[in-house]
Amino acid sequence: MKKSRIALPLAALIATVFVVPAHADPLKAPLGTPPVEAAPAASSAREGVTTFAATDPDDGLVTGSATTEVAPGLNLTQFDRFDPAGWIRGDTLAVDLGSKVLKPTYLSPGTVSARTPLSQQVARTGAVAGVNGDFFDINATGAPIGVGIDRGQLQTAPAAGHNLTASITDEGKAQLASVFLEATVTLPGGTVEATNFNSPVLGTDAIGVYTPLWGASGRATSVAGAARVREVELRDGVVTATREQPAAGPIAAGTTLLLAREAGADVLAALKPGDAVGVTYAPRSDAGKIAVAVGGNEVLLRDGVVQPVDNVAMAPRTAVGFSADGKRLWLATVDGRQADSRGMTELELARHLKSLGADDAINLDGGGSSTLLARNEGEAAPSVRNAPSDGGERLVPNGIGFATVPGSGNLTAFSPAPAVATGDANRVLTGLTRHLVADGHDETGAAVAADPRWSTSDPRRATVTRGVVTGHGAGRVDVVAKSGRASGRTALSVLGKAVRLGTSTEQVALSAAGAKSTFKVYGYDADGYGTWLEPDDVKLDYDHSVVQVEPSGDGYEVTALTASGASAITASAGGLTTHLAASVGTVPQVAAPLDGPAGWSATVFPAVVGAALSAAPGRDGGAGLALDYRLTGTTATRAAYVTPASPLPVPAGTQKIGLWVDGDGKGAWLRAELRDAANVASIVDLSLSVDWTGWRYVTAAVPAGLPDGQRLARFYAVENVPDQQYEGHLVFDDLTFEVAPTTAVPADPAPRDPALVTDGTLSGGLRVAVVSDAQFTADDPAGPLVAQARRALREAVAAKPDLVLINGDFVDRGTAPDFVLARQVITEELDGKVPWYYVPGNHEAEGGNGLANFQAAFGVTHQVVDVRGIRLVLMDSSRGSLRAGGFDQVRMLRDALDSAVKDRSVRGVVVAMHHPVKDPSPTGNSQLGDRKEATLLTQWLTGFEQASGKPAASVASHAGVFSLSRVDGVPYLVNGNSGKAPAAAPGDGGFVGWTLLRVDPADRAQPVRFETRPNVDSLTVSGPSSMVRGERAVVRASLRQGTRDVPVSYPVSADWSVGWGVVAFDPASGVLTALRPGVARLSVTVNGVTRTLVVTVRG
């Protein structure tokens, strides 16, 4: 590879722009978006940030927080925060330095220039918790840039600059301290000052002191670019060698090196072997004698005042905060560059440390370096608690942590917990198990082996045998571990009996033999509460010649045994089964043949860059797509984009994106951009450098775990090295998705929620008619979509609801004329007949000015309304998320739920928004784009039900199907289309109509119920006209919508009736049983239309 592909932090800010000719430019192209490769840096690796912060500080809402004890005086708090800029997930170690158990610890690999994962440094020093430390020379020596002190001994120190440290003194006082190097070199002709100690870089005229602590890294880069260099080797105070360049390899024990440049080298130039030279060095600080210190780069807080730090770049962060009296310390990390957490700006980090109680605070190395480890009491070793943005631990040079003094080793307590502490591990289904560990420990929290007696607080709900808990009945139960006077307990939620199973993925796709992946098996009770199943409770059946499946933690690890193939995997537990597929290898699918520029366009950034598309010969004699580009004219990062007219859907199971490229040897970086349903970008590398000529097939691996609904938005050539200025010509052919092979997998039965009426009608309580997704335009006010919208509203009015909820996408383009027509339709069909509310959908926001046209016609976009004791929280998800609709509505929802818990006049809550929490279709495209936001909503609604004992429900639309699901006790309705053609088969909820929602807290069994109301053009009932007593027959009903036939079965609501005595009918199965001679009339009513089957029963 001819160049490094590390983004340059200042390129976009101080780039040089070259003059280009003023004549007509054949490569003139529209301006595209700035390339992500040019984003500013936030850590040692100079990684780019992902987004930008809001100007005004808003600390948002803490949506989750849990604190555990690591050791006496040391607690770990893990939290999630949601604010106008997105999600933040962080971890904080709070340290009481008055604890007699704790010892501050300098974490390192043992030498200054070595780098190892922080977990190895923690293990080396015996620490129980810690965070990464200083910024470092990531591209060369790996050594820390600032000061390091271990047990009072100086490890590394720079010249003036980089002197800020997080320090703990010998007296146990933590403080923000400036530490300087005091070093002298006594030469035969006098004494001079040394400027650096074991430093990665020496400045002009510097003299550095290096000891065996330095390690194995070379020192040539420390004096790179120097006009003159001198290295002097000392042993026992005597010069043993001198040289004009630094020697390679580690420094021998008992040896000290002086490395100098320019004026410093001149000072040492006269030294020769045998000369006596003395060297002294020590840290100097007004903080007193320092026991442990690591360097940082910026003061965040000083004397309780937030400093003027950056409030733009969001990144993963590590920081240390100090109390005013020095008795308390906070070690904090914040995750970033992830959907789970955006990171923090330095200003946000400062505010965060202040909120913890810090008076002073310092910023340490962030980005991919940010790592925090901690153990729980009784655990044998610490583990990584945050989510490093590199996907795993980065190699770092140092950190700061805490160890404990040696304990007695005597058992003092237990800290029982699930053996695999992942999501929902504190749940167990009735009839199934959860494995616990006792985690016995002494007074310092150190692990002590013990075999406790186990018991539960209520054996009717759960029993436990040697740490294995078996659920017996729904409810909360405490599980107790006890041995002598030592005891401990943990709480579990026992769910109901499992009624269905599911898996974490529908397909495990493996690239080749030996490749590995994972999946989990879940169980769900009748109320939608679920958890992962212990592998001991699950039986698996699959083709053992294709894959090997072994238990792993809370799921299974799958290993490919063949180069290509597929197998269905059947998982059975509790008398239930579910299925998934495992595949090995890929099948190529050409996504775009690229036979010329039709359907493609070129854009550039910045404007001085050029790009043009044209037809060119392809690789196999056919046509190809040529990109002529100019990556010149500026030293800023430059990109030429190739973009399809519409993003290309990426099939589920795609493992790689492939592209044939006729290279030009110029070295452009070739990348592709994927975007998910929330328009979040993921960039993949097709080639780091097009350094070849002729045709070559290049591929980019699709990262595992990307959200559903990925689309290929564009591919592009980019250059981020300032002095690489060139023009070129590339030809592309056959853009290909490499998709995992499939196998026949038995279909799992779709869950059917009893809250959806399949036989009967709703009465009582609050009745709400839900209409959505008509999607008409003002271009055709008398057209079929407007007629369908009017029909839905008229049918809704005829059902005599308490109100009508228009739940988004009533219009199609969001233009002012569309809303004039919408207002006319609503006025003519609803005004004076029934109250109504209008919630905006994504099409209401497509007028080019957000929701301005909607607001001009209909007012507010979100509100809270109490109707007949039921609180309606109407939300704006028009931009695909609630946060994008204004964070004030997230606060509105939280406040509405909190006040409804206490308000006796509020007897239930319904939250309505256009986008579903979860798309009922496999694509996952039609749902809230922020999946963590979706999870938050489910948690809040379940939490409301549990705190208040009142019912909650969610109403959504957008997906083009009628669907009802249940998550942790709360029903989630997806209302289908009321005009636009549906997005699924009729039997899967793909029909046109509306829904009647009823909320009646007096109905203790089903306080929230739903009737789907399909439009009925005609209704037919088919079955026997005569039967013999005892005979059974199947009766079917279907309705017609235009050319669409819809079976009258779930999720279509109907009301079946039959006279008593002659026949019996089961609507669920459609079975009619003849009981005695006579004539029976079996009737079915769907949305006000009734048909009757007359049956004569003979004796």
ABEGO torsion letter per residue (X at the ends): XABBBBBBAAAAAABBBBBBBABBBAABBBBBBBBAAABBBABAAGBBBABBBBABBBAEBBABBBBBBABBGBBBBBBBBBBAAEBBBBBBBBBBAABAABBBBBBBAGBAABBBBAAAAAAAAGBABEBBBBBBBAABAGBBABBBBBGGBBABBBBBEGABBBBBBAAGBBBBBBBBBBBBBBBAAEBBBBABBGBABBBBGBBBBBBAAAEABBAAAAABGBABBBBBBBBGGBBABBBABBBBEBBBBGBBBBBBBEAAAAAAAABBBGBBBBBBBBBBBAAEBBABBBBBABBABBGGBBBBBBAABBBBBBBBBBBAAGABBBBBBBBBGBAABAEBBAAAAAAAAAAAGBABBBBBBBEAABBBBBBBBGBABBBBABBBAAGBBBBBABBBBBBBBBBAGBBABBBBBBABBBBGAABBBBGBBBBBBAGBBBAAGBBBBBBBBBBBABAAABBBBGGBBBBABBEBBBBBBBBEABBBBBBBBBBBBBABBBBABABBBBABBGBBBBBBBBBBBAAGBBBBBBAAABBBBBBAAABBBBBBEABBBBBBABABEBBBBBBBBGGBBBBBBBBBEBBBBBABAGBEABGBBBBBOBAABBBBBBBBBBAAGBBBBBBBBBBBGBABBBBBBBBBABBBBBBBGBABBBBBBBBAGAGBBBBBBBBBAAGBBBBBBABABBABBEBBBBBBBBBBGBBBGBBBABBBBBBABAABBBBBBBBBBGBBBBBBBBBBBBBBBBBBBAABBABEBBBEEBBBBBBBGAGBBAABAABAAAAAAAAAAAAAAAAGBABBBBAEGABAAGBAAAAAAAAAAAAAAABGABBBBBBBBAAAAAAGAEAAAAAAAAEBABBBBBBGGBBBBBBBAAAGBAAAAEAAAAAAAAAAAAAAAABAABABBBBBBABBABBABAAGABBBABAAAAAAAAAAAAAAAAAAGBBBBBBBBGAGBBBBBBBGGBBBBBBBBAABBBABBAAAGBBBEBBBBBBBAABAABABBBBBBBBBABBBBBEBABBBBGBBBBBBBBBBBEABBBBBBOABBBBBBBBBGABBBBAAAGBBBBABBEBBBBBBBBGGBBBBBBBBBBX
